[in-house]
């Protein structure tokens, strides 16, 4: 599946309400807007306007309140950009305004973080990576890292929705370009910044000594081989699916294809314990558990953030420019830190 296929799929996801498609869903991630809707009367007004335009008089009848009391709540909702005037009518010299919701539906979410102290908390959501783990250790005195391994694609979606401060990805476009096509399409209006973290080696992770004599992706279709997969949306899974198409293999030919885990480390652990014979993952994960490894490809792993979070992440961005950071990343098996810290033009 190409980046265009994935993004078209994401763009056409709709919400259904009483059988009708809701085309515009607005995400509320600002505390002040969420706080407004804590008042049940304002929430009900918004729900009424989501169903269709209405006047203060009509809303007042629904709520059993005088329009003057409704106006107070409407002004607050309008100031927050949650509702807007849609039209007006003049009857016997009296102007009546009709209002509507500014979106077809609202998704309410907010990150709940520790109370700020000497170490600000930052959330990383994205593709599992050994160097990110190392950064969280090296910067422990400056930042408190909260890491969630949800895959490259979901990480970028999470960043767009304001559910994390930065993300990491290794998504290869059909044209051979890493990450930037996805960032351009998923974050076109968020002033995104990208910086290279490292180049990484991925391949087949196998039991020590390779007892099943597995040598390439084609061997995954053998009836005596149990495979462990990465989750949908991860860069590794997307790469694998593309390669399987190229060699003419279908998922149903691979035992274990539908079983997936969220990290490279978990892939290696399941191979080490004999619950799987093979998986695609980082050389570093195989090395940690003294497993066999067959290289398949080298990829570029990038960090992405939005401008609003740049000041908070300044200790991280500064650290990426240091020699000590490059030395630490280079010490991870299968990692190349030659381009660590280099900004990427989006």
C-alpha positions in Angstrom: 0.0 0.0 0.0 1.4 3.4 -1.0 1.3 6.6 1.0 -1.5 7.8 -1.4 -3.6 4.7 -0.7 -3.2 5.1 3.1 -4.0 8.8 3.1 -6.9 8.4 0.8 -8.3 5.8 3.2 -7.8 8.1 6.2 -9.3 11.1 4.4 -12.5 9.1 3.5 -13.1 7.9 7.0 -16.5 9.3 8.1 -18.6 9.3 11.2 -22.2 8.0 11.0 -25.0 9.6 12.9 -28.6 8.2 12.4 -27.4 6.8 9.1 -26.0 10.1 7.8 -22.4 10.8 7.1 -20.7 13.5 9.2 -18.0 15.0 7.0 -16.3 17.4 9.4 -15.1 16.3 12.8 -13.3 19.0 14.8 -10.9 18.0 17.6 -11.1 19.9 20.8 -7.7 19.8 22.6 -7.7 23.2 24.4 -8.6 23.2 28.0 -10.7 26.4 27.9 -13.0 25.0 25.1 -13.4 21.7 26.9 -14.2 23.6 30.1 -17.0 25.4 28.4 -18.7 22.1 27.6 -18.5 21.1 31.3 -21.7 23.1 31.6 -24.5 20.7 30.7 -26.6 23.6 29.2 -23.9 24.6 26.8 -23.3 21.0 25.8 -27.0 20.6 25.1 -27.1 23.8 23.0 -24.1 22.5 21.0 -25.8 19.2 20.5 -29.0 20.9 19.3 -27.0 23.0 16.8 -25.1 19.9 15.6 -28.5 18.5 14.5 -29.3 21.7 12.5 -29.5 25.5 12.6 -31.7 27.1 15.3 -32.6 30.5 16.8 -32.3 31.6 20.4 -36.1 31.4 20.6 -36.2 27.8 19.3 -33.3 26.7 21.6 -35.0 28.4 24.5 -38.2 26.4 23.9 -36.1 23.2 23.8 -34.4 24.1 27.1 -37.4 25.6 28.8 -35.5 28.9 29.3 -35.9 32.5 28.2 -33.9 33.4 25.0 -32.0 36.0 27.0 -30.5 33.2 29.2 -29.7 31.2 26.1 -27.9 34.2 24.6 -25.4 34.3 27.4 -24.3 30.7 26.7 -24.4 31.2 22.9 -22.0 34.2 23.2 -19.5 32.0 25.0 -19.8 29.2 22.5 -19.5 31.6 19.6 -16.4 33.3 21.1 -14.8 29.9 21.4 -15.5 29.2 17.7 -17.8 26.2 18.5 -20.9 27.8 16.9 -21.5 30.5 14.3 -24.3 32.5 12.9 -25.7 30.8 9.7 -28.5 33.2 8.7 -31.0 35.8 9.9 -34.6 36.7 9.2 -36.6 39.9 9.8 -40.2 39.5 10.9 -42.3 42.6 11.6 -39.1 44.6 12.1 -37.6 42.1 14.5 -34.3 40.4 13.4 -33.9 36.8 14.5 -30.5 35.1 14.1 -30.0 31.4 13.4 -26.9 29.6 14.7 -25.2 26.4 13.7 -22.3 24.3 15.0 -19.0 25.1 13.3 -18.4 21.4 12.6 -20.4 18.3 12.0 -19.1 16.6 15.2 -16.5 17.2 17.9 -13.9 14.9 19.3 -12.9 15.9 22.8 -9.5 14.9 24.2 -6.8 16.3 26.4 -3.4 15.1 27.5 -3.3 14.6 31.2 0.3 15.2 32.4 2.1 15.5 35.7 2.2 18.9 37.4 5.1 20.8 35.8 8.2 20.7 37.9 11.9 20.9 37.2 11.5 18.3 34.5 8.7 19.0 32.0 6.9 15.9 30.9 6.9 15.2 27.1 4.9 12.5 25.3 6.4 10.5 22.5 4.0 8.5 20.4 5.3 6.7 17.3 7.4 3.9 16.1 9.4 1.9 18.7 13.1 2.9 18.6 16.2 2.0 20.7 17.7 5.5 20.2 14.6 7.1 21.5 14.9 4.9 24.6 18.5 6.1 24.9 17.5 9.7 24.6 15.0 9.3 27.4 17.8 8.1 29.6 20.4 10.7 28.6 18.0 13.6 29.0 16.4 12.4 32.2 17.6 15.4 34.2 15.9 17.8 31.7 12.8 16.0 30.4 10.5 13.3 31.6 9.8 11.1 28.6 6.5 9.3 28.4 6.7 6.9 25.5 4.0 5.1 23.6 4.8 2.7 20.8 1.9 2.9 18.5 3.6 2.7 15.1 4.8 5.3 12.6 1.5 6.1 10.9 -0.6 6.3 14.1 2.2 8.4 15.7 1.8 11.1 13.0 -2.0 11.0 13.4 -1.5 11.4 17.1 0.7 14.4 16.6 -1.9 16.0 14.4 -4.5 15.5 17.0 -2.4 17.0 19.7 -2.1 13.8 21.7 1.7 13.9 21.8 4.6 16.4 21.6 6.7 14.6 19.1 6.7 11.4 17.1 9.1 9.1 15.3 8.6 7.3 11.9 10.3 5.3 9.2 7.6 5.3 6.5 8.9 4.6 3.0 6.9 6.1 0.1 6.4 4.4 -3.2 8.8 6.9 -4.7 11.6 5.8 -2.3 11.3 8.8 0.0 11.2 8.4 3.8 8.6 10.1 5.9 8.3 13.5 4.3 5.4 12.6 1.9 3.4 11.4 4.9 4.2 14.5 7.0 3.3 16.8 4.1 -0.1 15.2 3.8 -1.0 14.5 7.4 0.4 17.8 8.8 -0.1 20.3 6.0 -1.2 23.2 8.3 0.8 22.4 11.6 4.2 24.0 10.9 5.9 20.7 11.2 9.6 20.2 11.8 11.6 17.1 11.0 15.0 16.0 12.1 16.9 12.8 11.4 17.5 10.6 14.4 19.4 7.8 12.8 19.7 5.2 10.0 18.8 1.7 11.2 19.3 -1.8 9.9 16.2 -4.1 9.8 16.0 -7.7 8.8 14.8 -11.2 9.8 15.2 -11.9 13.6 15.8 -15.7 14.0 16.5 -18.1 16.8 20.1 -18.5 17.8 21.8 -20.8 15.2 18.9 -20.4 12.8 17.6 -24.0 13.4 14.8 -23.7 10.8 17.3 -22.6 8.1 15.3 -19.5 7.2 17.1 -17.4 4.7 14.7 -14.9 3.1 11.1 -13.7 3.2 10.0 -16.5 0.9 10.8 -19.0 3.6 8.0 -17.4 5.8 5.4 -19.3 3.8 6.8 -22.7 4.8 4.4 -24.8 6.9 7.1 -25.3 9.6 7.7 -21.6 10.2 5.8 -19.5 12.7 6.0 -15.8 12.1 5.4 -12.9 14.5 4.3 -9.6 12.9 4.3 -5.9 13.8 1.1 -4.0 14.2 -0.8 -2.4 11.3 0.3 1.1 10.6 3.9 0.5 11.7 6.6 1.3 9.2 7.9 -2.3 9.5 4.5 -3.8 8.7 4.0 -1.4 5.7 7.4 -2.4 4.4 6.7 -6.1 4.8 3.3 -5.9 3.1 4.9 -4.2 0.1 7.7 -6.8 -0.1 5.3 -9.7 0.1 3.3 -8.3 -2.9 6.6 -8.0 -4.9 7.5 -11.6 -4.3 3.9 -12.9 -4.8 3.1 -14.0 -1.2 -0.2 -13.4 0.4 -0.8 -13.0 4.2 -2.8 -16.2 4.4 0.2 -18.1 3.3 2.2 -17.1 6.4 1.5 -18.8 9.7 1.3 -16.2 12.4 0.9 -13.2 10.1 -2.2 -12.0 11.9 -0.5 -12.1 15.4 1.2 -8.8 16.0 3.1 -6.9 18.7 4.0 -3.2 19.2 7.8 -3.2 19.5 10.9 -4.7 18.0 11.9 -5.9 21.4 8.7 -8.0 21.7 9.4 -9.6 18.3 12.8 -10.6 19.5 11.5 -11.9 22.9 8.9 -14.1 21.2 11.6 -15.6 18.9 13.9 -16.1 21.8 11.3 -18.0 23.8 10.3 -20.2 20.9 6.8 -18.8 20.5 7.8 -17.7 16.9 10.5 -18.7 14.5 11.0 -15.4 12.7 10.0 -11.8 12.7 11.1 -8.6 10.9 12.8 -6.1 13.2 15.8 -4.2 14.3 19.3 -5.7 14.3 19.7 -4.0 17.8 16.8 -6.1 19.1 18.3 -9.3 17.9 21.7 -8.4 19.2 20.4 -7.7 22.7 19.1 -11.3 23.0 22.0 -12.9 21.0 19.7 -14.0 18.2 20.5 -14.6 14.6 19.9 -11.8 12.2 19.7 -11.5 8.4 19.8 -7.9 7.1 17.1 -6.9 4.7 17.1 -3.1 4.4 18.4 0.1 5.9 16.0 2.9 6.7 15.9 6.5 7.9 14.2 7.1 11.2 13.1 10.7 11.7 11.6 12.7 14.6 8.7 15.1 13.8 7.3 17.9 16.0 5.1 20.9 15.5 6.4 24.5 16.0 4.2 24.9 19.1 6.2 22.3 20.9 9.7 23.4 19.8 10.5 25.4 22.9 9.5 22.5 25.2 11.6 20.1 23.2 14.6 22.4 23.0 16.8 20.2 25.3 16.1 17.3 23.0 16.8 19.2 19.8 20.0 20.7 21.2 21.2 17.3 22.4 20.8 15.8 18.9 23.5 18.3 17.7 26.2 17.0 20.2 29.0 14.6 19.6 28.1 12.7 22.7 24.6 12.0 21.3 26.0 10.7 18.0 28.5 8.5 19.9 25.7 7.0 22.1 23.5 6.3 19.1 26.4 4.8 17.1 27.0 2.3 20.0 23.6 0.7 19.3 24.0 -2.3 17.0 22.8 -1.6 13.5 22.6 2.2 14.0 24.3 4.9 11.9 24.4 8.3 13.5 26.2 10.1 10.6 23.2 12.3 9.9 21.8 12.5 13.4 20.4 16.0 14.1 20.2 17.1 10.5 17.0 19.0 9.7 14.8 17.8 6.8 13.1 20.0 4.4 9.4 19.3 4.3 
